[in-house]
Amino acid sequence: MKKNNLQWGLYIIPALLVYTVFMAFPLLDSLRLSLFTGNTPQTRSFVGFGNFVRLFTDKTISVRYWGAFKNTWVFFAIHMVVQNGLGILFAVLLTQKDMKGRHTYQTIIFIPTTFAVLITGYLWKLILNPVWSGDFFTSIGLGFLSYPYLGDTKTALVTVSLVSCWQWLGIPTMMFVAALRNISEDLLEACALEGASKWQTFRHVKLPLIKPVVGIIAVLTFVNNFNAFDIVFAMENVNGAPEYSTDLIGTLFYRYGIAGQHPVGIPDIGLGAAIATITFFLLLVVVVPTLTKTQQGGY
């Protein structure tokens, strides 16, 4: 037994070292930096919770933070409804016995996830640009679709969110497919013998059995969306254009902590670390109870 424990320990050590160096240490250092001001060790000084106070009390900074905070929740909600809702729908269809060409459809749904986010964002930016696509839509009688969706503050965030949903739809779909295929065929046959409809079988049998997977996908969606940056960067730049309507916590952190907020253009590492710290604790508060409940069978 001791020999087996030693072998397991040797296997774990490399992964533990990588995690410590590239995950744990940067996280702890970010927590430390949130308590300081100054961009170099020579000019850095301890301010305690001063960066957090400034984040919530400075009128210029706080309005940008709360705007990005609200947009991030909207971004997450759209993914939960559209991406994960369609994921369940497609998974149910792909697991039907009489479904023909399921492997082809699975491939089509999953292919976008293999694209680089920057390429996806750039291509959709071209497609949605009425200067490029206006004549095409008009020629096929769909001229009403020619609209500057990315230039309107009312539609820009929804448009970016839907593009992101389109790209990552394949992941929840495949996870739901795997969960549905793991349900016992005997159980489904018993439902059919009892005269249950497909909707009743899904609502009362399949859905309760895949709830742990639903919980895991919800957590992954939450974490990924609250760290989202690249899709907005590709389609609307880091300023969250137009008029900060697509600004997310990720782009806000980048502007303040790395690139420097316009018009000053000087990074504020302490303020950026404060934004990252708040996001970390928000994720911790939401993710840990959800995963605990999932493991205990609460979902």
ChimeraX attribute file (.defattr): number of C-alpha atoms within 10 A of each C-alpha:
attribute: neighborCount
match mode: 1-to-1
recipient: residues
	/A:1	6
	/A:2	7
	/A:3	8
	/A:4	9
	/A:5	10
	/A:6	11
	/A:7	11
	/A:8	11
	/A:9	12
	/A:10	11
	/A:11	11
	/A:12	11
	/A:13	11
	/A:14	11
	/A:15	10
	/A:16	13
	/A:17	12
	/A:18	11
	/A:19	12
	/A:20	13
	/A:21	11
	/A:22	10
	/A:23	12
	/A:24	14
	/A:25	12
	/A:26	12
	/A:27	17
	/A:28	11
	/A:29	11
	/A:30	19
	/A:31	18
	/A:32	16
	/A:33	24
	/A:34	25
	/A:35	20
	/A:36	22
	/A:37	20
	/A:38	16
	/A:39	16
	/A:40	9
	/A:41	8
	/A:42	7
	/A:43	9
	/A:44	15
	/A:45	15
	/A:46	14
	/A:47	13
	/A:48	14
	/A:49	13
	/A:50	16
	/A:51	23
	/A:52	20
	/A:53	13
	/A:54	15
	/A:55	21
	/A:56	15
	/A:57	12
	/A:58	11
	/A:59	11
	/A:60	11
	/A:61	16
	/A:62	15
	/A:63	14
	/A:64	17
	/A:65	20
	/A:66	15
	/A:67	17
	/A:68	23
	/A:69	19
	/A:70	15
	/A:71	20
	/A:72	24
	/A:73	16
	/A:74	18
	/A:75	24
	/A:76	21
	/A:77	16
	/A:78	19
	/A:79	24
	/A:80	19
	/A:81	12
	/A:82	15
	/A:83	25
	/A:84	24
	/A:85	16
	/A:86	19
	/A:87	25
	/A:88	20
	/A:89	13
	/A:90	21
	/A:91	23
	/A:92	17
	/A:93	14
	/A:94	23
	/A:95	15
	/A:96	11
	/A:97	8
	/A:98	9
	/A:99	10
	/A:100	10
	/A:101	9
	/A:102	15
	/A:103	11
	/A:104	10
	/A:105	13
	/A:106	17
	/A:107	11
	/A:108	11
	/A:109	20
	/A:110	20
	/A:111	14
	/A:112	17
	/A:113	16
	/A:114	11
	/A:115	13
	/A:116	12
	/A:117	21
	/A:118	14
	/A:119	13
	/A:120	20
	/A:121	23
	/A:122	16
	/A:123	14
	/A:124	15
	/A:125	19
	/A:126	13
	/A:127	14
	/A:128	20
	/A:129	17
	/A:130	18
	/A:131	13
	/A:132	13
	/A:133	16
	/A:134	19
	/A:135	14
	/A:136	14
	/A:137	15
	/A:138	13
	/A:139	9
	/A:140	8
	/A:141	10
	/A:142	12
	/A:143	15
	/A:144	9
	/A:145	14
	/A:146	19
	/A:147	15
	/A:148	14
	/A:149	19
	/A:150	22
	/A:151	17
	/A:152	15
	/A:153	15
	/A:154	13
	/A:155	15
	/A:156	22
	/A:157	28
	/A:158	19
	/A:159	18
	/A:160	23
	/A:161	24
	/A:162	17
	/A:163	17
	/A:164	24
	/A:165	21
	/A:166	19
	/A:167	22
	/A:168	24
	/A:169	24
	/A:170	26
	/A:171	17
	/A:172	26
	/A:173	25
	/A:174	19
	/A:175	18
	/A:176	26
	/A:177	22
	/A:178	15
	/A:179	19
	/A:180	21
	/A:181	14
	/A:182	11
	/A:183	14
	/A:184	9
	/A:185	10
	/A:186	9
	/A:187	13
	/A:188	17
	/A:189	12
	/A:190	12
	/A:191	17
	/A:192	13
	/A:193	9
	/A:194	9
	/A:195	11
	/A:196	15
	/A:197	11
	/A:198	12
	/A:199	10
	/A:200	12
	/A:201	17
	/A:202	16
	/A:203	11
	/A:204	12
	/A:205	15
	/A:206	19
	/A:207	16
	/A:208	12
	/A:209	17
	/A:210	19
	/A:211	17
	/A:212	21
	/A:213	19
	/A:214	21
	/A:215	19
	/A:216	19
	/A:217	18
	/A:218	20
	/A:219	18
	/A:220	14
	/A:221	20
	/A:222	22
	/A:223	19
	/A:224	12
	/A:225	23
	/A:226	21
	/A:227	19
	/A:228	19
	/A:229	22
	/A:230	17
	/A:231	21
	/A:232	25
	/A:233	21
	/A:234	19
	/A:235	26
	/A:236	24
	/A:237	16
	/A:238	24
	/A:239	20
	/A:240	21
	/A:241	20
	/A:242	18
	/A:243	11
	/A:244	19
	/A:245	23
	/A:246	33
	/A:247	28
	/A:248	32
	/A:249	27
	/A:250	23
	/A:251	23
	/A:252	28
	/A:253	27
	/A:254	21
	/A:255	20
	/A:256	22
	/A:257	22
	/A:258	16
	/A:259	17
	/A:260	18
	/A:261	19
	/A:262	11
	/A:263	6
	/A:264	7
	/A:265	12
	/A:266	15
	/A:267	19
	/A:268	20
	/A:269	26
	/A:270	28
	/A:271	26
	/A:272	23
	/A:273	26
	/A:274	27
	/A:275	24
	/A:276	23
	/A:277	20
	/A:278	14
	/A:279	19
	/A:280	16
	/A:281	11
	/A:282	13
	/A:283	16
	/A:284	13
	/A:285	11
	/A:286	13
	/A:287	19
	/A:288	12
	/A:289	11
	/A:290	19
	/A:291	18
	/A:292	12
	/A:293	14
	/A:294	17
	/A:295	13
	/A:296	10
	/A:297	11
	/A:298	12
	/A:299	18
